[in-house]
Amino acid sequence: MSFSLKGKIACITGASSGIGKATAQVFAEAGANLILTARRKALLDEVAEEIRKKSGVKILTIELDVRSQEQVENAFSFLPAEWKSIDILVNNAGLAVGKDKIQDYNLDEVQTMVETNVLGLIYVTKAVLKGMTERKSGHVVNMGSTAGHEVYPGGSIYNATKFAVNALNQGMKMDTLGDNIRVTSVDPGMVNTDFSTTRFRGDKNKADSVYAGMKPLVAEDVADAILWAVTRPPHVNINEIIMMPVNQSSNLLVHRDPV
Ligand SMILES: NC(=O)c1ccc[n+]([C@@H]2O[C@H](COP(=O)([O-])OP(=O)(O)OC[C@H]3O[C@@H](n4cnc5c(N)ncnc54)[C@H](OP(=O)(O)O)[C@@H]3O)[C@@H](O)[C@H]2O)c1
């Protein structure tokens, strides 16, 4: 079974940290040239430099806030010619902010989640998928979540965005039928990244308590699943991967070792 991405162009959104960064690393090891995007350009350039040194692949970094339709359109319309034919798009940029009851939610934070996780994913997909359908070749990987399968208290807005990603993933598969496009949703449970620190607005102690007494997934576990999905034989579509740590059985059911 081949895990090579040699000569492919892969675009990963939200590649400055966590799952996006780990995916960039494994894609580069498999030989893909990378378009990496995120808002924190300096951090993104550091990630790119580290990967370049190890793998020697070509990397283009783009400062991009996926919430801005204009930025997304500009970024993808003005790609240098050698980068235009994107083979793999990983719609990874996303976040949760807050864990409040819907009646208490700060509406700016609601907007941030909906604009990033849903609208941003739609803007980027539209900008990249058109070319894929014209070339009759491409693979879109959407970063879903177990939050898109099962609602939990305080998660309603984030849940709604990831249920939307689930629907978009299924819709993309239908809308591209006959165009030789592969569409995959990768839906992890608990992964120890900056995700919880962002969710708890920078409160590191609160973030750490999410993973207390259990062994969560790490970003590399999810990147490994993404690499597997994009390296199946060309006629095989992996529709959805749902993955969790062994000590998690649902969004609310987590086994923790006594302290
Ligand atoms: N960690 C988990 O438990 C978990 C579980 C299931 C699914 N997920 C999903 O996995 C994805 C990656 O999260 P992670 O766990 O790797 O967390 P992370 O380390 O916080 O990474 C989030 C990434 O998204 C980018 N991002 C956020 N807002 C953006 C925006 N407006 N425009 C462009 N990029 C943006 C960030 O880059 P900048 O800040 O530099 O823009 C960062 O690179 C998300 O879609 C998340 O919902 C995570």
The ligand as a Gaussian input file, in Angstrom:
#p B3LYP/6-31G(d) Opt

LIG

0 1
 N       -8.515000      19.393000      19.373000
 C       -9.661000      18.731000      19.380000
 O      -10.059000      18.133000      20.396000
 C      -10.471000      18.660000      18.117000
 C      -11.441000      17.650000      18.020000
 C      -12.209000      17.575000      16.880000
 C      -12.023000      18.475000      15.853000
 N      -11.092000      19.465000      15.984000
 C      -10.954000      20.415000      14.868000
 O       -9.632000      20.362000      14.376000
 C       -9.327000      21.585000      13.714000
 C       -7.943000      22.062000      14.159000
 O       -7.964000      22.326000      15.538000
 P       -6.743000      21.953000      16.500000
 O       -7.248000      21.000000      17.503000
 O       -5.555000      21.615000      15.722000
 O       -6.585000      23.345000      17.280000
 P       -5.449000      24.498000      17.165000
 O       -4.116000      23.937000      17.475000
 O       -5.968000      25.614000      17.984000
 O       -5.453000      24.880000      15.623000
 C       -6.459000      25.674000      15.036000
 C       -5.930000      26.199000      13.717000
 O       -6.987000      26.918000      13.051000
 C       -6.486000      28.159000      12.618000
 N       -7.545000      29.167000      12.577000
 C       -8.411000      29.503000      13.556000
 N       -9.203000      30.515000      13.142000
 C       -8.821000      30.815000      11.865000
 C       -9.250000      31.765000      10.915000
 N      -10.240000      32.637000      11.162000
 N       -8.627000      31.792000       9.710000
 C       -7.624000      30.925000       9.442000
 N       -7.169000      30.003000      10.289000
 C       -7.773000      29.952000      11.507000
 C       -5.384000      28.522000      13.606000
 O       -4.419000      29.359000      12.988000
 P       -4.254000      30.934000      13.273000
 O       -4.673000      31.179000      14.680000
 O       -2.793000      31.164000      13.027000
 O       -5.125000      31.563000      12.250000
 C       -4.763000      27.164000      13.894000
 O       -3.766000      26.863000      12.966000
 C      -10.477000      22.531000      14.022000
 O      -11.349000      22.564000      12.912000
 C      -11.160000      21.878000      15.220000
 O      -12.520000      22.217000      15.294000
 C      -10.309000      19.559000      17.089000

